[in-house]
Amino acid sequence: MTEENYNYRTSQALLRNQFPGRGNLKIPIIPKFEAKPGDFDDLLLIGFDKTHLEDNNHLDRMVHFFLYDYRFERVWKNPDNDIEKLSRYRAVLSPDFSMYLEMAPVMQLYNIFRNRWCGAYWASKGLRVIPSVNWGDESTFDFCFQGVEKGSTVAVSTYMASESEHHKDQKEWFMAGYNEMLRQIEPERIICYNTPFPEMTGNIVYVDYDRSSWRYMNYERSYPKDDLDCYKIGSTIRQDYDIMAPYRVGKGGGSANGGDWKPSPNKPGDQRFLGEPGSIKQHGYSKTHIGNDGKADYERHETSHSNPNAHSNPHDHKIDWSKGFPDPGKPINYPNGAPPFENVYGGENSSMNSGFTSGNLNEGCSFTGISDFKWSMKCGGEVVFRWNGTEYCCFGKLEHPEDGKTKMFISKTNREENWESSEKWCDTSDEVLEYMVGFDRLRDVITQVTVIERTI
């Protein structure tokens, strides 16, 4: 055996066995947090992705990992790299590797092990560590609370379980695990990141989600130091971080889909996706057929832009719910004319009009931000908008005529001069946002354009 091979097979990067826990699984134990006076007074947190060695303004915060896992995988792969930086803050929560209900059980167990190992390792290096606690369904209760001493201070987040614009709350799942945590760990106190549910008992230290976000942080960095930096709209080089979405995350536990989808109160057009089985909802330029489960299964778009390179007018979409939300598929085109919608899918027209029509520019029609536009493109949205007197159309899911791949498309409408020369096929919504609408980049004006048609 070579020295290199020996060093590899006996390294802690491979074995991770220097913190033997109790029981058969030997999950590492995070030592009980020794609180100091003032530790929990007006407590705020800071995301790991906002920490850096030059920060001198937020060192009184505790560092949290209620972020998507890819943003902090490095602390598992290279646990020493961030110790100097993390040691400067008041305390560190152990990394909240995800425990989604849909995960394979062995992955859930692996993520609990990683959570506790990182916490135990940091504590061995002198950091003040509080365990983040998460769980799956009841089948995880025999291991997901291991590695935390009885009477410890712990941290949880209700964000994933709380009701959001498009998802119902997952309170039942959360409270089942929370109450089991109280029984098994008997925590001295519980740091709750985001608003606690009224049913939650115990010595809860509430940490306001919004006050802990970047909006209340008193510094801005002018350029990204590394892949973890995130900025406000208009101040980033990294296009995927120019919105608050990296902070308004729905991750950690519960369903990976974020729970059951529900219509947004800010988007009247969402109402068309749910209804009486067999009914047809009319809304502006579209008709939506409701399937036997009360969810939309097909939709017809009768668009006025009539861009032949995009799709036929009219055309249909099959609605897929496998991801937890209504996701229109590629256009079903009718180059020789479409049969009546009712003949194809059956049902009776309920004449429900959502207000989602041309000329009725309500709050649900205009784009509220870059993330709203990206969501629309991801879901196969079809949009016609006007900017500085010129009309444009863009589509989220189209089959490229040359290679047959599903791509996104943007151009002037065929009511404008030289509309054919303005066409652009894109692989991502970020590419669409780089499109020049006159002298402006679409990314910079997307919330200001006048939306004429919008199907999702």
Buried (B, 14 or more C-beta within 10 A) or exposed (E): EEEEEEEEEEEEEEEBEEBEBEEEEBBBBBBBBEBEEEBBEEBBBBBBBBBBEEBEEBEBBBBBBBBBBEBBEBBBEEBEEBBEBBEBBBBBBBBBBBBBBEBEEEBBBEBBBBBBBBBBBBBEEEBBBBBBBBBBBEEBBEBBBBBBBEEBBBBBBBBBBBEBEBBEBBBEBBBBBBBBBBEBBEBBBBBBBBBBBEEBEBEBBBBBBEEBBBEEBEEEBEEBEEEBBBBEBEEBEEBBBBBBBBBBBBBBBBBBBBBEBBBBEEBBBBBBBBBEEBBBBBBBBBBBBBBEEEBBBBBBBEBEBEBEBBBBBBBBBBBBBEEBBBBBBBBBBBEEEBEEBBEBBEBEEBEBBBEBBBEEEBEBBBBBBBBBBBBBBBBBBBBBBBBEEBBBBBBBBBBEEEEEEEBBBBBBBBBBEEBEEBEBBBEBBBBBBBBEBEEBEBBEBBEEBEBBBBBB
